[in-house]
């Protein structure tokens, strides 16, 4: 599922670059038709790889539980910064822009519920994400599940070894620090 999200985000970025595809036009395309149309409008290494059936390789993954609290949130929250980091890291690693993808998906409502539940004595109660006071603490369970299910992943156009310690250190930096480092033209892997 995560690879699909990365691909869709990258395609969405390509569609934004094309700027004249609206929702109705996107919905009318088959998968192959969309790839062909986007390749004509705004070609990228990712589109080329998808059309040639050369999927990106997972180069790194780390569960959120192994990151410090709040680490890597800029990857999920700031798409422009994430793309700048991806392209900077691609350059550092000898790849073309668009051949290095970061993925740290956000889904804060892992247990979003709204169910009617019949209790043992016939009473019907609504179970929502707030849980049942004194019985089921769904917000706490949801947060713990979210942190255990969330992974930071890196995909690359070709197999390559990436130092996990350096990637975790980068992900642990604030968006401000990362943006400043990019603006200074300095390495993102060697701080």
Residue, then its C-alpha position, 0 to 999 in steps of 0.5 A: x500500500x505504501x508504494x502505491x501512495x508514493x507513486x500516487x503522490x509523485x504522479x500528483x506532483x507531475x499532474x500539478x506540473x502539467x497544471x491543466x489536468x482537472x479531476x474530470x480529465x483524470x477520472x476519464x483516463x485508464x491507468x495506461x492512458x494517464x501514464x501516456x498523457x502525463x509523460x507527454x506533458x511533464x516527463x519524469x524518471x518515475x513516469x518512465x519507470x512506471x511505463x517500462x514496468x521498472x518499479x522503484x526499489x525499497x532502499x530503507x525502512x524504519x518503524x516510527x517507533x524507532x524515531x524520536x517523537x515528532x521526527x520526520x513529520x515534515x515529510x508528511x506535512x510539507x510536500x514542497x520541502x519533501x520534493x526538495x529533499x528527495x531531489x537533493x538526496x538524489x543528487x548526493x547519491x548519483x541519481x536523477x531528480x525524481x529517482x529518490x522518494x521519501x514516504x512517511x504516510x499520515x493516517x491519524x484515525x487508524x481506528x476511526x469508528x462509528x458503529x452501533x453495538x448491541x450490548x449483552x442486555x439488549x442496549x444499543x450504544x454508539x461506538x465512536x473513535x472516542x471509545x466508551x468511557x470506562x470500557x474501551x479507550x480507543x483514542x489511546x489504542x488508536x495512537x499506539x496502533x498508529x505509531x506501531x504501523x507507521x513506517x518511514x520508507x525510501x524508494x529509489x529507481x535503482x538498488x543502492x545502499x543508504x546509511x540508515x543512521x544518516x537517514x534517521x538523523x536527517x528525518x529527526x531534523x526539523x523542517x526549518x533545519x532541513x530547509x536551511x541546509x538545502x538553501x545553503x547547498x550543503x549535504x543532507x546526509x553529512x551534517 
